């Protein structure tokens, strides 16, 4: 089963999470995020971080990491929440887009580093930060154009069942090796005072504001759309989402707004929350934590083992982490993913 982790190029800055900090022995695939889509073509996302720093930047470090772990496959992801508006133009000429991506990933300066490409379009024929109207076949057409160019092709797809109904994901799956189902951020992504809810529940629980906002619903929706289970990877967020001013641990209540976070309001890395606000229980297969007036939900090694058991029992293709910098230095979450998906033979 695939154990996939995203490394963000911005990790090299304030987070001080370098490529060398990745526990590559726990991964089958490392995905470097994000490149941009500019004028319908693949382009570097941050030239200084990607290759402009000393010793070739992050890509130079990826080359050294890959040399130290010959079994590791490395992919470059394009798009993301704030970088998806360029896909509309790319979809008007998929062949040109694919040619540009092949030229970039095979650039002689880092030839041999990248084994494939990941497309993180948020969201085809639906609304993310901006709204797209490319039509239901656009994502499948892009992936079909990329398929002959790369040994590995994957795509990140929404966890929202409504958004999944707007595009032909069965066609996308035919051209992709797998689809990364973003089964997190179901709740707590705005500046609202609530309602409090687990942002990455596996299953529904009493008090959930929307019973369909679960990883299980996402998986069932993709299966119903014709995506084979073996091509679905379960997404795990290495962070929590929370609120402050909350007076009750019961989900579905309100506070005064998003809880404070190191880099973003309402969001905090697992490595911080595990020390500052430890769990008091579980909600729908993910952890609940309450400390003072703060209410958080996030995954722990224990809840990840539950999710990996779900992935195995449903014959999924594995799981992926968004994103690796949120883990502890000893990579407790990633180790739990790997152990849960690839238990030792008895």
C-alpha positions in Angstrom: 0.0 0.0 0.0 1.2 3.5 -0.8 2.4 5.8 2.0 2.6 9.2 0.5 3.6 12.5 2.1 3.5 16.1 0.9 6.6 18.3 1.5 5.7 22.0 1.1 8.3 24.3 -0.4 7.5 26.9 2.2 8.6 24.5 4.9 12.1 25.7 4.4 11.2 29.2 5.7 9.5 30.0 9.0 8.7 26.4 9.8 12.4 25.4 9.4 11.3 22.0 8.1 14.0 21.0 5.6 14.0 18.2 3.1 16.6 16.4 5.2 14.1 16.3 8.1 11.8 14.0 6.2 11.7 10.4 7.5 11.9 9.0 4.0 12.2 5.4 5.2 8.6 5.6 6.2 7.4 6.7 2.7 6.8 5.1 -0.6 6.3 8.5 -2.3 7.3 12.0 -1.5 5.3 14.8 -3.2 6.9 18.2 -3.5 4.3 21.1 -3.3 3.7 23.3 -5.1 4.5 24.3 -8.6 2.4 26.9 -10.3 0.3 26.9 -13.4 1.1 30.1 -15.3 -0.5 30.9 -18.6 -1.7 27.3 -18.9 1.8 25.9 -18.3 3.7 24.3 -15.5 6.1 26.6 -13.7 8.2 26.6 -10.5 6.2 27.8 -7.5 9.1 29.5 -5.6 12.4 29.6 -7.6 14.5 30.6 -4.6 13.2 27.8 -2.4 13.0 25.3 -5.3 16.5 25.6 -6.7 17.9 29.1 -6.0 19.3 28.5 -2.5 22.7 27.0 -1.8 23.4 23.5 -3.1 20.4 23.6 -5.5 17.6 24.5 -3.1 15.0 22.0 -2.1 15.3 20.1 -5.4 19.0 19.6 -4.9 18.2 18.3 -1.4 15.5 16.0 -2.9 18.1 14.5 -5.2 20.4 13.7 -2.2 17.4 12.3 -0.2 16.5 10.1 -3.1 20.0 8.9 -3.6 20.0 7.9 0.1 16.7 6.1 -0.3 16.7 4.4 -3.7 13.2 3.0 -3.3 11.6 6.4 -2.7 9.6 7.9 -5.6 9.5 11.7 -5.8 6.7 13.7 -7.5 6.1 17.4 -8.1 2.6 18.7 -7.3 1.1 21.7 -9.1 -1.8 23.9 -8.0 -3.1 24.0 -4.5 -5.7 26.1 -2.9 -4.3 29.4 -3.9 -2.7 28.2 -7.1 -5.5 26.5 -9.0 -6.8 29.4 -11.2 -4.3 28.6 -13.9 -5.9 25.2 -14.6 -8.8 26.7 -16.5 -6.4 27.9 -19.2 -4.4 24.7 -19.1 -7.6 22.7 -19.7 -8.1 24.5 -23.0 -4.9 23.0 -24.4 -4.1 19.8 -22.4 -1.3 18.8 -24.8 0.5 22.1 -24.4 0.2 21.8 -20.7 1.6 18.3 -20.6 4.5 19.3 -22.8 5.4 22.2 -20.5 5.2 20.0 -17.4 7.4 17.3 -19.0 10.0 20.0 -20.0 10.1 21.4 -16.5 10.3 18.1 -14.6 13.0 16.8 -16.9 15.0 20.0 -16.9 18.7 19.0 -17.1 19.4 20.9 -13.9 17.5 18.2 -11.9 17.0 15.4 -14.4 16.2 12.1 -12.7 14.8 13.7 -9.5 11.1 13.5 -10.3 9.4 10.2 -11.0 6.0 11.7 -11.7 3.5 14.6 -11.4 0.6 15.4 -9.1 -2.2 17.7 -10.0 -3.9 19.6 -7.1 -6.8 21.4 -8.8 -9.1 23.0 -6.3 -11.6 22.4 -7.9 -12.4 21.3 -11.4 -15.8 22.6 -12.5 -16.6 23.8 -8.9 -15.6 26.5 -6.5 -12.5 26.7 -4.3 -10.7 30.1 -3.7 -12.1 30.9 -7.2 -14.8 29.2 -9.2 -14.1 27.1 -12.3 -16.4 26.4 -15.2 -14.1 24.2 -17.4 -16.7 21.4 -17.5 -16.8 17.9 -16.1 -14.3 16.4 -18.5 -11.5 18.9 -18.0 -9.6 17.1 -15.2 -9.7 13.8 -17.0 -8.4 15.5 -20.2 -5.5 17.0 -18.4 -4.5 13.7 -16.7 -4.9 11.8 -20.0 -2.5 14.3 -21.7 0.0 13.8 -18.8 -0.2 10.0 -18.8 2.2 9.3 -21.7 4.7 11.8 -20.3 5.3 10.4 -16.8 5.7 7.0 -15.1 3.5 8.3 -12.2 0.4 10.5 -12.4 -1.8 11.4 -9.4 -4.4 14.0 -8.5 -5.6 15.5 -5.3 -9.4 15.5 -5.1 -12.0 17.2 -2.9 -13.4 15.5 0.2 -16.7 17.3 -0.4 -19.3 14.9 -2.0 -21.0 17.8 -3.7 -17.9 19.0 -5.4 -17.1 15.4 -6.5 -20.4 15.3 -8.3 -19.3 18.2 -10.6 -16.5 16.3 -12.6 -15.9 13.0 -14.1 -13.6 11.4 -11.6 -14.0 7.9 -13.1 -12.3 9.3 -16.2 -9.7 11.0 -14.1 -8.9 7.8 -12.3 -8.4 5.9 -15.5 -5.4 8.1 -16.4 -4.1 8.4 -12.8 -2.2 5.9 -10.7 -4.2 7.1 -7.8 -6.4 10.0 -6.4 -5.5 11.7 -3.1 -8.9 12.2 -1.4 -8.6 15.3 0.8 -10.5 13.9 3.7 -9.9 16.8 6.1 -10.9 20.4 6.5 -14.6 19.5 6.6 -15.1 22.1 9.3 -13.2 25.0 10.8 -11.8 26.5 7.7 -13.2 30.0 8.1 -13.2 32.7 10.8 -16.5 31.7 12.3 -17.3 31.1 16.0 -18.5 27.6 15.2 -20.2 25.2 15.3 -17.4 23.1 16.8 -16.8 20.0 14.8 -14.1 17.5 14.0 -12.4 18.7 10.8 -11.3 15.2 9.7 -13.8 12.7 11.1 -13.7 9.2 9.7 -17.4 8.5 10.4 -20.4 10.5 11.7 -20.9 11.1 15.4 -23.7 12.6 17.6 -23.7 16.4 17.2 -21.9 16.5 13.8 -23.3 19.6 12.0 -23.3 17.7 8.6 -23.4 13.9 8.9 -22.1 13.6 5.3 -18.9 15.5 6.1 -16.7 12.4 6.8 -13.9 10.5 5.2 -16.2 7.5 4.8 -18.7 9.5 2.8 -15.9 10.7 0.5 -14.7 7.2 -0.1 -18.2 5.9 -0.7 -18.9 8.8 -3.1 -15.8 8.2 -5.1 -16.6 4.5 -5.3 -20.1 5.3 -6.4 -18.7 7.5 -9.2 -16.8 4.6 -10.6 -13.3 5.1 -9.0 -11.7 1.8 -8.0 -11.0 1.5 -4.3 -7.4 0.6 -5.1 -6.9 4.1 -6.7 -8.2 6.0 -3.6 -5.8 7.2 -1.0 -7.2 8.4 2.3 -6.0 11.8 3.4 -4.7 12.6 6.9 -4.1 16.1 8.1 -1.0 16.5 10.3 -2.6 19.5 12.1 -5.8 20.4 14.0 -8.5 23.0 13.7 -10.1 24.7 16.7 -12.0 27.5 18.3 -11.6 29.6 21.4 -14.2 31.0 23.8 -15.9 27.5 23.9 -17.7 26.6 27.1 -18.6 23.0 26.3 -16.8 19.9 25.0 -20.0 18.8 23.2 -19.6 19.3 19.4 -22.0 21.6 17.6 -21.6 24.4 20.1 -20.1 27.9 19.4 -17.2 30.0 20.8 -16.0 33.5 20.1 -13.9 32.7 17.0 -11.0 30.6 15.8 -8.4 29.6 18.3 -4.9 31.1 18.1 -2.4 29.3 15.9 1.3 29.7 15.3 0.9 30.4 11.5 -2.8 30.7 11.0 -5.9 31.4 13.2 -7.9 28.2 13.9 -5.0 25.9 12.8 -2.1 24.4 14.7 0.4 21.6 13.9 0.1 18.3 15.7 3.6 18.6 17.1 2.4 21.7 19.0 -1.1 20.5 20.0 0.1 17.1 21.2 2.0 19.0 24.0 -0.2 22.1 24.5 -3.7 20.6 24.3 -3.7 16.8 24.6 -6.8 14.8 23.7 -9.6 14.0 26.1 -11.5 11.6 23.8 -12.5 10.9 20.2 -15.1 12.0 17.8 -15.9 9.9 14.7 -12.4 8.3 14.7 -10.4 11.5 15.3 -9.2 13.1 18.5 -11.0 15.7 20.6 -9.0 18.1 22.8 -10.2 20.8 25.2 -7.9 23.0 27.1 -9.3 26.1 28.9 -11.7 27.6 26.5 -10.1 26.1 23.4 -11.7 23.2 21.5 -9.6 21.3 19.0 -9.8 18.2 16.8 -6.8 16.5 15.2 -5.4 13.1 14.4 -3.0 11.2 16.8 -1.0 8.0 16.2 -3.9 6.1 17.8 -6.6 7.6 15.5 -4.4 7.2 12.5 -4.1 3.5 13.2 -7.9 3.4 13.2 -8.0 5.2 9.9 -5.3 2.9 8.4 -7.3 -0.1 9.5 -10.3 1.4 7.6 -8.1 1.9 4.5 -7.0 -1.8 4.6 -10.5 -3.2 5.3 -11.9 -1.2 2.3 -9.1 -2.2 0.0 -7.9 1.3 -0.6 -4.6 2.1 -2.3 -3.1 3.6 0.8 -3.0 7.0 2.5 -1.3 10.3 2.2 -0.3 13.1 4.7 -0.9 16.8 4.3 1.7 17.8 5.2 4.8 16.5 6.8 6.0 19.6 8.6 3.2 19.3 11.2 4.5 16.0 12.6 6.9 15.6 15.5 10.7 15.5 15.0 10.4 11.7 15.5 7.6 11.5 12.9 5.1 9.9 15.2 2.2 10.3 12.9 4.0 9.1 9.8 5.3 6.1 11.6 1.7 5.3 12.6 0.6 5.6 9.0 3.3 3.3 7.7 2.8 0.7 10.5 -1.0 0.8 10.0 -0.8 0.4 6.2 2.1 -2.1 6.0 2.0 -4.2 9.2 4.8 -6.7 9.6 4.1 -10.1 8.3 3.0 -12.6 11.0 
